[in-house]
Amino acid sequence: MAPQDKDTPPPLPAPLRVAVADSHTHLDMQGGTVDEALAKAASVGVTTVVQVGCDLAGSRWAAETAAAYDSVHATVALHPNEAPRIVLGDPDGWSRQGAREPGGDAALDAALAGIAELAALPQVRGVGETGLDYFRTGPDGMAAQERSFRAHIEIAKRHGKALVIHDREAHDDVLRILREEGAPERVVFHCYSGDAAMAEICAAAGYFMSFAGNVTFKNARALREALVVAPPELVLVETDAPFLTPAPYRGRPNAPYLVPVTLRAMAEVKGMTEDALATAVAANTARAFGH
């Protein structure tokens, strides 16, 4: 691939015959307008997208966008890496979001109150992405992450919304905290990253597992083994766009219209027809993010 191709959006895949939803996307981080993104997605059978908030401003934007478009649902949250930034600050700008002053626990409480307010809105169908991320946040940030995660679980239960989990290199602690707090009725593991053994635990608990473009990567055997184990009635598909573009377009910009590429790869792994998996995924997403 020539270097200039990196910025070229991948071509439109063949349309799905059964319409599905992109269960996790970040339209605010993608190029072009929301209208363009939604039209392009709809043209290949991706007729609903779940726009995910990662901080207070992004969550407000998600709620406003979902209010303006019937085909967009919002989720609202402080990302696991946002919580330590609020509490401890980011003096050297490691988060690539500019230097930030530490606000302490009071600032986290204020931000969580803002998320709780947004979570009450009807177009907000989920609380997330929240959870734990031990990849980017060191031991000093773990307490803030955990406090934030527990608070988001409570908010999801209070408002009867789905809980959307970001779990990076923190499987055991995420599962433990869900057990300790008591999980909401609907839990979605976004960009599922566990193995087959964890998929069995999630299945037994009735947690949804959402698979992203990385399930198509050569080195993702453990992920494909998990997908084999995941019951069809608990599987979702997502882009996490602009990240995790599926093969053969890895490294190029991702967007909701590329869901069919991932879904077809998933159908092959599960030994299901494309239509059967799309039908299941569509029903599952409606259950996960329904009122």
PyMOL commands that set and color helices and strands:
alter all, ss='L'
color gray80, all
select helices_A, chain A and resi 3-7+27-29+34-43+56-68+82-88+104-119+139-159+171-181+196-205+213-216+221-229+232-234+256-270+274-289
alter helices_A, ss='H'
color red, helices_A
select strands_A, chain A and resi 20-25+46-52+72-76+124-133+162-168+187-189+208-211+235-237
alter strands_A, ss='S'
color yellow, strands_A
deselect
rebuild
show_as cartoon
